[in-house]
Amino acid sequence: MTDFPYICGEDISAIENKEFIRIETDKAQEIVIALDKSDIPFFARFSDSEMVLTFDGSYKEQVEGIIAKAMSGDYEALIRELQVYGVPDGYYRLLGEVAELLNTTVGTLKNRPDEIQLALCKTYTDFWLCDDVTIQRELDRVISVNGRTVSDIQEHEKIKAQENAPIAPEQGTADKVRSFEELFNEYQSRHANDHFTREAHKHLAEIARRRQRTEQERTIQNEELERKNRP
């Protein structure tokens, strides 16, 4: 019988629509962190070579996508590339992928201050293993301005461009969408790590602390009920 020295996630009884996956992988840490960042309800037991995962079946597509990403080896390749090209050049090479997720153009992003471009690319790297919705959410947070996200501002600019366009609409107004009205001067990333390993230890520790608090609270509640029920 396989020994699973690591346990993390939430109370398994609280997970709805339970589905189970058992896989051989050495990427369990990466998987559970991506699940947690993506706000997917899960409970995991794992070793250095195997993992048993219970999750809410409503998120099956996202879970399978995260597992496939983690096991592809692409994330390690990304980190190696960042190390080769350094900061900021390695991150700027990711602007095309960031632009695609934000449904905008590289040119539009390059019109932004360097610190915003770098923050976007670092955030994309930090959340790369998550599902696309989570990555888009975090990128939108980076570039939020007075409650308006990049998506909101782009839509506003597209409408304005269409209203001001000449009779022939084929003149590429979508490509000339102007940038966002104002951007904050400083950006503090919620996840400041440049490499997965350092963040992994911090994030796993936080998951473990949350689980421990939940178990402690449940123990206290059970003890209180026992005291009340004593004759």
Buried (B, 14 or more C-beta within 10 A) or exposed (E): EEEBEBEBBBEEEEBEEEBEBEBEBBBBBBBBBBBBBBEBBBBBBBBEEBBBBBBBEEBBEBBEBBBEBBBEEEBEEBBEEBEEEEEBEBBBBBBEBBBEBBEBBBEBBEEBEEBBBBBBBBBBBBBBBBBEEBBBBBBBEBBBBEEBBBBBBBBBBBEEBEEEBEEEEEEEBBEEBBBBEEBBEEBEBEBEBBEBEEBBEEBBEEBBEBBEEEEEEEEEEEEEEEEEEEE
